[in-house]
């Protein structure tokens, strides 16, 4: 039973670190394209605050958001 609890706690850290990495990569791509957070927020029809939270790994976003980033920032989503 303890193994499952330890694994679950490990997953939380894993998820947070992946959100931070993904957010940093989205920010890097956005800046390379010379878009401000506000520019991207308008394109995606979300708030600038949402973009900021995602880029800083503080927002657990859906595959739909990832698809929007992929579309508007023109990068592929490689799942496999």
C-alpha positions, 0 to 999 in steps of 0.5 A: 500500500505504501508503494502506491502512496509514494508513487502518487506523491512522485507523480505530483512532482513529475507533473509539476516539473513537466508543466514548467518545462512545457510552459518554458518551451511555449514561452521560448517559441512565443518569444521567437515569433516575437509575440507578446503574451497579450498578442497570443492571448488575443489570438487564442481568445484567453486572458493574458494572465492565463498565458502567463500562468501556463508559461510559468507552470502554474496552470494545469491546461488541457490538450485543447489548450496545447492544440491552440498553442500548436496551431497559433505558434505553428509547432507540431505536437509529437505524442509518439 
